[in-house]
Amino acid sequence: MSRILLCWEIGTDYQHLLSLQSVARFYQGKGHEVWVAGRDVTKLRRLFSDVKIHVIQAPHSDSAAELGVEKQAPRSYADFLRRCGFHHSDALSGLISAWRSVFSFIKPDLLLCDHAPVALLAARGLMRGGQHGQDHNKAVAKIAVGMPFSVPDDNRPAGVFFAGDLAKSDIVRYEDDIVKVINKVCIEFSVPCINNLADLLSDFDQCIFQTYSELDHYGYRSHVQRDKTTYVGTVVPDFTEPALFPHFRGPKIYCHVKGTVETPVLLKTLQAIECSAIVLADGIPSAIINAHQSRHILYVDKPVNMQDVLSQSTFAILNGGINSVSLFMKAGIPVALFPLHIEQFLMAKRVEALNAGLQLNLTDVDSALQGLQRVNSRQKKIAAGLFEEKYQAASAHNELLLQLALIEQSYLVEKVKS
């Protein structure tokens, strides 16, 4: 029996938990001892009730407020990391020390990271048994799982979010500054330094992304990254609450967006059109919901059966989380996206490039209405249908299990024999 550690450090959405849940269930079923170091341990038991796991709090940091950039979108992955504890060597050193204590306590034989960059850095030179050294034959394998956003492209600088920033000096400086901070900590802990962020990310032995290559946040990847990257698709979550669309004419619209100041504009637009809608009230205040009641809109307060939703929906309105977008695209359903975070913005760009959806303008009702009319167009439906046709024979569940089994065979069984 091997000891497997799942690391989740950045992000608060359930998509991280759903990703780790499938991985944990597989390895626990194979008789391995599964540990989860999670950013939000309060949510773990709810989704892992049927999986025997050991839970520990993941070391993490949010330094955006300290930098005064909490209301500014990051412009590159290095800029993003500045907000996660990589801004100063003292902060990063403390996080590294905490992760190394986790490794020393758990003594993992395999590390799977769902957006855990500090854990990846702390695991440089990590041996089986929880110690650090230089014996590559005893090194703990490190696998990236979850969403592509967590592993940027290997360009220099890596992961530039806006095309217009590619040649700007401050974007280069962000990565240079991060590399200096990282190397100062590497020297402190006697592990090899890096030349750039791509060097750190190359520590992953393999990447398993639970989406499709066309929806990779970074688009094109080098052949080096493609050689160790597998896209398995997205597994439909197992929610049992039935999805009962109201019996009215017009398109059937599934809407799941976080409550924001623009939410009333969206709900007012749904009120004004002929449709049948299900709205998952995710953080939408009850006062807003009460002010936008309609017989053709059903408000629900917990996730509904997604198989029902996917079999009936004409189009969906989403923020742009990779799991939900992947599900609807795989089903050939166009999506209207209202991104709140940079990874959702990048996802909207990928969907627009496929012409299978659009970024929704919620400035006013007229703008929102135009967007909904466009996403319901024949052109968008054809584009989404082509995506569905390409992947109709693919089984995300089976492909994920296959990749997890290959990892077990490559990094656990062989090492046990040796």
QUICOR-V516554 format. One record per pair of residues at least 4 apart in sequence whose ideal C-beta (glycine too) atoms are under 7 Angstrom apart, sorted by the first residue. I is the first residue (numbers start at 0). GAP is how many residues later the second one is. D is the distance in whole Angstrom. If there is no record, write none. Layout:
((I:GAP:D) (I:GAP:D))
This chain:
((0:30:6) (0:31:6) (0:32:6) (1:30:5) (1:107:4) (1:108:6) (1:410:5) (1:414:7) (2:30:5) (2:32:7) (2:103:6) (2:104:6) (2:105:5) (2:106:5) (3:23:5) (3:28:5) (3:29:7) (3:30:5) (3:31:7) (3:104:6) (3:105:7) (3:106:5) (3:108:7) (4:30:5) (4:32:6) (4:101:5) (4:103:4) (4:106:5) (5:14:5) (5:17:6) (5:18:6) (5:28:7) (5:29:7) (5:30:5) (5:106:5) (6:30:5) (6:51:6) (6:104:7) (6:105:7) (6:106:5) (6:107:7) (6:109:4) (6:112:4) (7:8:5) (7:12:6) (7:30:5) (7:31:5) (7:50:6) (7:106:5) (7:107:7) (7:108:6) (8:30:6) (8:49:5) (8:51:5) (8:106:6) (8:107:4) (8:108:7) (8:109:6) (8:110:6) (9:29:7) (9:50:7) (9:74:6) (9:105:4) (10:5:5) (10:104:5) (11:28:6) (12:308:6) (13:4:6) (14:4:6) (14:306:5) (14:307:7) (14:308:4) (15:4:6) (15:98:5) (15:99:7) (15:130:6) (16:4:6) (16:26:6) (16:30:5) (17:219:6) (17:305:6) (18:4:7) (18:95:5) (18:126:6) (18:127:4) (18:191:6) (19:4:6) (19:16:6) (19:94:6) (20:4:6) (20:26:5) (20:27:6) (20:30:7) (21:4:7) (21:213:6) (21:378:6) (22:4:7) (22:89:6) (22:122:6) (22:381:6) (23:4:6) (23:10:5) (23:12:6) (23:24:6) (23:27:5) (23:29:6) (24:4:6) (24:26:5) (25:4:7) (25:375:6) (25:378:5) (26:5:4) (26:7:5) (27:4:7) (27:6:5) (27:23:5) (27:24:6) (27:25:7) (29:378:7) (33:19:5) (34:18:7) (34:19:5) (34:21:7) (34:71:5) (34:73:7) (35:8:6) (35:17:5) (35:19:6) (36:19:5) (36:21:4) (36:65:6) (37:6:5) (37:17:7) (37:20:5) (38:19:5) (38:21:5) (40:14:5) (40:16:5) (42:4:7) (43:4:5) (43:11:5) (44:4:6) (47:5:5) (55:46:6) (58:36:5) (58:39:4) (58:40:5) (58:59:7) (60:23:6) (60:24:3) (60:30:6) (60:34:6) (61:21:7) (61:22:7) (62:4:6) (62:19:7) (62:20:6) (62:21:7) (62:22:6) (62:24:5) (62:28:6) (63:5:5) (63:6:4) (63:19:4) (64:5:5) (66:15:6) (66:16:7) (66:20:6) (68:14:7) (72:269:5) (73:5:4) (73:6:4) (73:9:7) (73:87:7) (73:268:6) (74:4:5) (74:86:6) (74:87:6) (74:90:5) (74:96:6) (75:4:7) (75:81:6) (75:83:6) (75:84:5) (75:85:6) (75:89:7) (75:95:5) (75:98:6) (76:4:6) (76:75:4) (76:81:5) (76:82:3) (76:120:7) (77:4:7) (77:79:6) (77:96:4) (77:97:4) (77:100:5) (77:119:6) (78:95:5) (79:4:7) (80:5:4) (80:36:6) (80:97:6) (81:4:6) (81:5:5) (81:92:7) (81:96:7) (83:33:7) (84:6:5) (84:7:6) (84:10:5) (84:33:6) (85:6:6) (85:92:5) (85:95:6) (86:4:6) (87:4:7) (87:93:7) (88:4:6) (88:92:5) (88:95:4) (88:96:6) (89:4:7) (90:4:7) (91:4:6) (91:89:6) (91:93:5) (92:4:6) (92:92:5) (92:95:6) (93:4:6) (94:4:6) (94:23:5) (95:4:6) (95:22:7) (95:25:6) (95:26:5) (95:89:6) (95:93:6) (96:4:7) (97:4:7) (98:4:6) (98:19:6) (98:20:5) (98:23:4) (99:4:6) (99:22:5) (100:4:6) (101:4:6) (102:5:7) (102:19:7) (102:20:7) (102:23:6) (102:27:5) (103:26:4) (105:24:7) (106:22:5) (106:23:4) (107:32:6) (108:19:5) (108:31:7) (108:303:6) (108:306:7) (109:30:6) (109:31:6) (109:301:6) (109:302:6) (110:12:6) (110:29:5) (110:30:7) (110:31:5) (110:32:7) (111:31:5) (111:33:5) (112:6:6) (112:7:6) (112:29:7) (112:31:5) (112:32:7) (113:31:5) (113:32:4) (113:36:7) (114:31:6) (114:35:4) (115:4:6) (116:4:7) (117:4:6) (118:4:6) (119:22:6) (119:80:7) (119:83:6) (120:61:7) (120:79:6) (122:17:7) (122:19:6) (123:67:4) (123:68:7) (123:79:6) (124:7:4) (124:8:6) (124:9:6) (124:66:5) (125:6:6) (125:13:7) (125:14:5) (126:4:5) (126:5:7) (126:6:5) (126:8:6) (126:11:5) (126:12:6) (126:13:7) (127:10:5) (127:12:6) (127:287:7) (131:59:7) (134:4:7) (140:64:5) (140:270:4) (141:61:6) (141:62:5) (141:63:6) (142:61:7) (142:62:6) (142:63:5) (142:65:7) (142:264:6) (143:6:6) (143:7:5) (143:60:5) (143:63:4) (143:64:7) (144:63:5) (145:4:6) (145:64:6) (146:62:7) (146:63:7) (146:64:7) (146:175:5) (147:61:5) (147:63:7) (147:68:4) (147:69:5) (147:70:6) (148:68:4) (148:194:4) (148:197:7) (150:50:6) (150:53:7) (150:56:6) (151:6:4) (151:7:3) (151:49:7) (151:66:6) (152:5:6) (152:6:6) (152:65:5) (152:68:6) (152:72:7) (153:4:6) (153:44:4) (153:47:7) (153:68:5) (153:70:6) (153:71:6) (155:40:5) (155:42:6) (156:14:6) (156:15:6) (156:18:4) (157:17:7) (157:38:7) (157:39:4) (157:40:5) (158:59:6) (159:5:5) (159:6:5) (159:11:6) (160:181:6) (160:185:6) (164:6:5) (168:4:6) (169:4:7) (171:4:6) (172:4:6) (173:4:6) (174:4:6) (174:21:6) (174:22:6) (175:4:7) (176:4:7) (177:4:6) (177:19:7) (178:4:6) (178:15:6) (178:17:6) (178:18:7) (179:4:6) (180:4:7) (181:4:6) (181:12:6) (181:18:7) (182:4:6) (182:10:4) (182:11:6) (183:4:7) (184:4:6) (185:5:5) (185:6:7) (185:7:5) (186:6:7) (193:5:4) (193:6:5) (194:4:5) (196:4:6) (197:4:6) (204:23:7) (205:22:5) (205:201:7) (206:21:6) (206:22:4) (207:22:5) (207:24:6) (207:195:5) (208:7:7) (208:20:7) (208:22:5) (209:22:6) (209:23:7) (209:24:5) (209:190:7) (210:4:5) (210:20:6) (210:22:7) (210:23:6) (210:111:5) (210:115:5) (211:19:5) (211:21:6) (211:114:6) (211:179:6) (212:18:5) (213:136:7) (213:140:6) (214:107:7) (214:110:7) (214:111:6) (214:114:7) (214:132:7) (214:135:5) (215:5:7) (216:126:6) (216:129:4) (216:130:6) (216:133:7) (220:4:4) (220:5:5) (220:8:7) (221:4:7) (222:4:6) (224:4:6) (229:173:6) (231:164:6) (231:167:4) (231:168:5) (231:171:6) (232:93:7) (232:97:7) (232:158:7) (232:161:6) (232:163:3) (232:166:6) (233:89:5) (233:92:4) (233:93:5) (233:96:7) (233:162:5) (234:161:5) (234:162:5) (234:165:7) (235:70:5) (235:71:6) (235:91:6) (236:69:6) (238:64:4) (238:65:6) (238:66:5) (238:67:6) (239:65:6) (240:61:6) (240:62:7) (240:63:5) (240:64:6) (241:62:7) (241:63:6) (241:66:6) (242:35:6) (242:61:4) (242:62:5) (242:65:4) (242:66:5) (243:54:7) (244:7:5) (244:31:5) (244:33:6) (244:67:6) (245:30:5) (245:49:7) (245:50:5) (245:52:5) (247:27:7) (247:28:5) (247:48:4) (248:25:6) (249:23:7) (249:24:4) (249:25:4) (249:26:6) (250:24:5) (250:63:4) (250:64:6) (250:125:6) (251:24:5) (251:60:5) (251:61:5) (251:62:5) (252:17:7) (252:22:5) (252:24:4) (252:60:7) (252:61:6) (252:62:6) (252:64:6) (253:24:5) (253:55:5) (253:59:5) (253:62:5) (254:22:6) (254:23:7) (254:24:5) (254:25:7) (254:62:4) (255:24:4) (255:26:6) (255:62:6) (255:68:7) (256:6:7) (256:9:7) (256:60:6) (256:61:7) (256:62:5) (256:81:6) (257:24:5) (257:25:5) (257:61:6) (257:82:6) (258:4:5) (258:23:7) (258:24:4) (258:25:4) (258:26:6) (259:80:7) (261:4:6) (261:100:4) (262:4:6) (262:21:6) (262:25:6) (263:4:6) (263:24:6) (263:28:7) (264:4:6) (264:97:5) (264:99:6) (264:100:6) (264:103:6) (265:4:7) (265:96:6) (265:102:6) (266:4:6) (266:21:7) (266:25:4) (267:4:6) (267:24:6) (267:97:6) (268:4:7) (268:96:5) (268:99:4) (268:100:6) (268:103:7) (269:5:7) (269:7:5) (269:27:6) (270:21:6) (270:23:5) (270:26:7) (271:93:7) (272:96:7) (272:99:7) (274:21:6) (275:20:6) (276:19:6) (276:20:5) (276:21:7) (277:20:5) (277:22:6) (277:26:7) (278:18:6) (278:20:5) (279:20:6) (279:23:7) (280:8:6) (280:18:5) (280:19:7) (280:20:5) (283:4:5) (283:5:6) (285:4:6) (286:4:6) (287:4:7) (288:10:5) (299:4:6) (303:4:7) (303:5:6) (304:4:7) (305:4:6) (305:21:6) (306:4:6) (307:4:6) (308:4:6) (309:17:6) (309:18:7) (309:21:4) (309:23:7) (312:20:5) (313:62:6) (314:18:6) (314:19:5) (314:20:7) (314:21:7) (314:60:5) (314:61:6) (315:12:5) (315:17:6) (315:19:5) (316:19:5) (316:43:7) (317:6:5) (317:7:6) (317:17:6) (317:19:6) (318:18:7) (318:19:6) (318:20:6) (318:21:5) (318:25:5) (319:5:6) (319:17:4) (319:19:4) (319:24:3) (319:27:4) (319:28:5) (320:4:7) (320:23:7) (321:4:6) (321:25:6) (322:4:6) (323:4:7) (324:4:6) (324:10:6) (324:22:6) (324:26:7) (325:4:6) (326:4:7) (327:5:4) (327:7:5) (328:27:6) (328:55:6) (328:58:5) (329:58:6) (329:61:6) (330:57:6) (331:52:5) (331:53:5) (331:55:7) (331:56:3) (332:51:6) (333:22:6) (333:23:5) (333:41:5) (333:46:4) (333:47:6) (333:50:5) (334:16:6) (334:22:4) (335:21:6) (335:22:6) (335:24:5) (335:35:6) (335:36:6) (335:39:4) (336:7:7) (336:10:7) (336:11:4) (336:14:6) (336:20:6) (336:22:5) (336:23:6) (337:22:5) (337:24:6) (338:5:3) (338:6:4) (338:8:7) (338:9:5) (338:20:7) (339:4:6) (341:4:6) (342:4:6) (343:4:7) (344:4:7) (345:4:7) (346:4:6) (347:4:6) (347:11:4) (348:4:6) (349:4:7) (350:5:6) (350:6:4) (351:5:7) (351:6:6) (351:7:7) (353:29:6) (353:33:7) (354:24:7) (354:25:7) (354:28:4) (355:24:6) (355:27:4) (355:28:4) (355:31:6) (356:18:6) (356:23:6) (357:13:6) (357:16:6) (357:17:6) (359:8:7) (359:11:5) (360:6:4) (360:7:7) (360:10:6) (361:6:5) (362:4:5) (364:4:6) (365:4:7) (366:4:7) (367:4:6) (368:4:6) (369:4:6) (370:4:6) (371:4:6) (373:6:7) (374:5:5) (377:4:6) (378:4:7) (379:4:6) (380:4:6) (381:4:7) (383:4:6) (384:4:6) (385:4:7) (386:4:7) (387:4:6) (393:5:7) (394:4:6) (395:4:6) (396:4:7) (397:4:6) (398:4:6) (399:4:6) (400:4:6) (401:4:6) (402:4:7) (403:4:7) (404:4:6) (405:4:6) (406:4:6) (407:4:5) (407:5:6) (408:4:5) (409:4:6) (410:4:6) (411:4:6) (412:4:7) (413:4:6))
